[in-house]
Amino acid sequence: MLADPEAEVILLADQLNTHLSESLVKWVAQMSGFAGDLGKKGHRGILQNQLTRMAFLEDESHRIRFVYTPKHCSWLNPIENYFAKLQRHVIAKASFTSIEQLESKIAQYIQYANACLVKPLKWKFVGFVKDKPLHNLNYRSFRS
């Protein structure tokens, strides 16, 4: 699956449940050559719960490792959007013969984006008011 089976891979992700899933842990273990016991989801070992799975996925000794953003980091959304644009505009339909060629293409895109696409971010969220009730929430979804 990975072009260079020896390369170190570091993935930046938020703490969405799918980024801590049993299947992801199994895939990382397989791709990294992990031969230990992963345990059983909900019962024991690495697969026991999201915290144990996160610890495994963040382990710096693994070839494939995740770096998780703190929870509730809406300030990272613009960064995620930037990398999504970089992916769509530069990487998605391209083919690169070397890391240097990829780095050069990314550097060219950064220069272009800084010259032509940059605009001030208009932050809309002003924060919650402590004593004001939150409206438009479906409270039934929290009870299940």
C-alpha positions, 0 to 999 in steps of 0.5 A, a space after each residue: 500500500 505504501 510506496 516505500 515500506 520503510 518510510 516513516 509516516 506521520 499523520 496529523 488528525 483530529 480526534 474524530 472516532 474514525 481516527 481512533 478506530 479498531 480497523 485503523 489500529 489493525 492497519 497501522 499494526 499490519 503496515 508497521 510489522 507489529 507482531 504483538 497482541 492487539 487485544 480485543 476491542 472493549 475488553 483488553 489490550 491496545 484495542 480496549 478503548 479509544 485511549 489505548 488505541 490512541 496511545 498505540 497510534 501516537 507511539 513514536 517508535 512506530 514507523 506509522 504514527 499519528 499526531 492528534 490535534 487537541 479536542 475542540 480546535 476549531 482554529 485548525 479548520 483554516 489549516 485543514 482547508 489549506 492542506 485540502 486545497 494543496 492536495 486538490 491543486 497540487 498532489 491529487 492528479 499529479 505524479 512525482 519522480 522524486 521527493 525534490 520534485 514534490 517539494 518544488 511543486 509544493 513550494 511553487 504552490 505556496 508562492 502562488 497562494 501567498 501572492 494570489 489567494 491570501 485573504 484575511 480570515 473573518 472569524 465569526 465565532 465569538 464564544 459562548 455566553 455562560 448564563 445564556 442557554 444554547 438553542 437549536 440542539 437536539 437533546 434527544 441525540 445526547 440521551 442514547 
